[in-house]
């Protein structure tokens, strides 16, 4: 799991009877392993759902699931130790809302401290949905749980570099999506029209 931009996924909510819930609680912590390999500054997945015996002497991910939802992804080196050396922090943690949509994504280093994405500097992403379970807003915060700040030069103008906007909003219009990039004070920075949620200033589609 290596994408820098995390688009939410939808999972149908199922109502369980008490007996089903008891059965589910017995399976609440399931574990999966992926064999991974550092490559060109990132890492790639070599094998999904590897056997536990196969992780020895390999880089690997350990994915912990609750009720079939991933709640934590941990990354290990060949010595079986948590590592921050794979272009992303050692641990990615997920929290879900009542509809089983990802509400928070957070990074932690191998020592359990808040850790930031090395390229864009965010520690957490908060996802806000509409009544149709579509992402309407993404909020990016740093390791101190503060909004990311828009890089500006000495004159107060936006610096001419790639960056991640602290707040993104999505408006669904037929088969297009209007994406607005806002700064930490919710001032409009840019507005584009795209086919899917994307990151303004990084990979958005045609400008409106």
LINDAGI-V823060 format. One record per backbone hydrogen bond with DSSP energy under -0.5 kcal/mol. CO is the residue of the C=O (numbers start at 1). NH is the residue of the N-H. E is the energy in kcal/mol with one decimal. If there is no record, write none. Layout:
CO|NH|E / CO|NH|E
This chain:
4|6|-0.6 / 5|7|-0.8 / 9|102|-0.5 / 14|16|-0.5 / 17|21|-2.5 / 18|22|-2.2 / 19|23|-1.8 / 20|24|-2.4 / 21|25|-2.7 / 22|26|-1.1 / 24|27|-1.8 / 25|28|-1.3 / 28|30|-0.7 / 30|65|-3.1 / 32|63|-3.1 / 33|50|-2.8 / 34|61|-2.8 / 35|46|-2.6 / 35|47|-1.6 / 36|59|-0.5 / 37|44|-2.6 / 39|42|-2.0 / 42|39|-3.0 / 44|37|-2.2 / 44|46|-0.6 / 47|35|-2.5 / 51|54|-1.4 / 52|55|-1.1 / 53|56|-0.7 / 55|58|-1.8 / 59|36|-2.1 / 60|76|-2.9 / 61|34|-1.9 / 61|63|-0.5 / 62|64|-0.6 / 62|74|-2.6 / 63|32|-2.3 / 64|71|-2.9 / 64|72|-1.4 / 65|30|-2.0 / 66|69|-1.8 / 69|66|-2.7 / 71|94|-2.1 / 72|64|-2.7 / 73|92|-2.4 / 74|62|-2.8 / 75|83|-2.3 / 76|60|-1.6 / 77|80|-1.9 / 78|57|-0.7 / 81|77|-2.6 / 88|86|-0.7 / 90|75|-2.1 / 91|108|-2.4 / 92|73|-2.6 / 93|106|-2.5 / 95|103|-3.3 / 95|104|-1.9 / 97|100|-2.0 / 101|97|-2.5 / 103|127|-2.5 / 104|95|-2.3 / 105|125|-2.3 / 106|93|-3.1 / 107|115|-1.7 / 108|91|-2.6 / 109|112|-2.1 / 113|109|-2.7 / 117|121|-2.2 / 122|117|-2.8 / 123|107|-1.6 / 124|141|-2.2 / 125|105|-2.1 / 126|139|-2.2 / 128|136|-3.4 / 128|137|-1.8 / 130|133|-1.9 / 134|130|-1.9 / 136|170|-2.1 / 137|128|-2.6 / 138|168|-2.4 / 139|126|-2.5 / 140|148|-2.0 / 141|123|-3.8 / 141|124|-1.7 / 142|145|-2.3 / 146|142|-3.1 / 151|159|-2.3 / 153|156|-2.0 / 157|153|-2.8 / 159|161|-2.1 / 163|165|-0.5 / 166|140|-3.0 / 167|182|-3.0 / 168|138|-2.6 / 169|180|-2.1 / 171|173|-0.7 / 171|178|-3.2 / 172|174|-0.5 / 173|176|-2.7 / 176|173|-2.7 / 177|179|-0.7 / 177|194|-2.9 / 178|171|-2.3 / 178|180|-0.5 / 179|192|-2.5 / 180|169|-2.2 / 180|182|-0.5 / 181|189|-3.6 / 181|190|-1.4 / 182|167|-1.7 / 183|186|-2.2 / 187|183|-2.3 / 190|181|-3.0 / 191|208|-0.8 / 192|179|-2.7 / 194|177|-3.1 / 198|200|-0.7 / 199|202|-2.1 / 199|203|-2.3 / 199|204|-0.6 / 206|193|-2.0
